[in-house]
Amino acid sequence: MVGPSLSDEDRRVASRRLKVGFVLLVAGSAALVSYQAGASPTQTAVAVGVAALAGTALLWFVLRLLRELQPPSPDRRRRY
């Protein structure tokens, strides 16, 4: 039989990197938009900070939604 290609630790590291990358993508997008709009460095820094907070909130929401959409595992199903 073929087992999983990633260990549990590798899976946790990859998940953490993906989450950080998602937040950085949102913050980087805000930085580029503010730069394109001609914002000052202070305004750009504020936009990046606010976007990082918004990205974190969006990540939390998406992860919560995905957890709710997963089918229940066999041990969590109701028995009638």
C-alpha positions in Angstrom: 0.0 0.0 0.0 1.1 3.5 -0.6 0.9 5.8 2.4 0.6 9.6 2.6 3.4 11.5 1.1 3.6 14.1 3.9 4.2 13.4 7.6 1.9 15.2 10.1 4.7 17.7 10.9 5.3 18.4 7.2 1.5 18.9 6.8 1.4 21.4 9.7 4.4 23.3 8.3 2.8 23.5 4.8 -0.5 24.6 6.3 1.1 27.3 8.3 3.1 28.6 5.3 0.0 28.6 3.2 -1.9 30.6 5.8 1.0 33.2 6.2 1.2 33.4 2.4 -2.5 34.1 2.1 -2.3 37.0 4.7 0.9 38.4 2.9 -0.9 38.2 -0.4 -3.8 40.4 0.9 -1.3 42.8 2.6 0.9 43.0 -0.5 -2.1 43.7 -2.7 -3.0 46.6 -0.5 0.6 47.9 -0.7 0.5 47.8 -4.5 -2.8 49.5 -4.7 -1.8 52.3 -2.3 1.5 52.7 -4.2 -0.4 52.9 -7.5 -2.8 55.5 -6.0 0.2 57.7 -5.0 -0.1 57.2 -1.2 2.7 58.4 1.1 4.9 55.8 2.9 2.9 56.3 6.1 -0.4 55.8 4.3 1.0 52.7 2.6 2.1 51.3 6.0 -1.3 51.9 7.4 -3.0 50.3 4.4 -0.7 47.2 4.8 -1.5 46.9 8.5 -5.2 47.2 8.0 -5.1 44.7 5.1 -3.1 42.3 7.2 -5.8 42.4 9.8 -8.5 42.0 7.2 -6.6 39.1 5.6 -6.3 37.4 9.0 -10.1 37.9 9.6 -10.8 36.6 6.1 -8.6 33.5 6.7 -10.3 32.8 9.9 -13.7 33.0 8.2 -12.7 30.8 5.3 -11.2 28.1 7.5 -14.2 28.1 9.8 -16.5 27.8 6.7 -14.4 24.9 5.3 -14.5 23.0 8.6 -18.3 23.3 8.6 -18.6 22.0 5.1 -16.6 18.9 5.7 -18.7 15.7 6.0 -18.7 14.3 9.5 -16.2 11.6 10.2 -17.5 8.1 10.9 -17.0 8.4 14.7 -19.0 11.7 14.8 -22.1 10.5 12.9 -25.3 10.1 14.7 -26.5 6.6 15.2 -30.3 6.1 14.8 
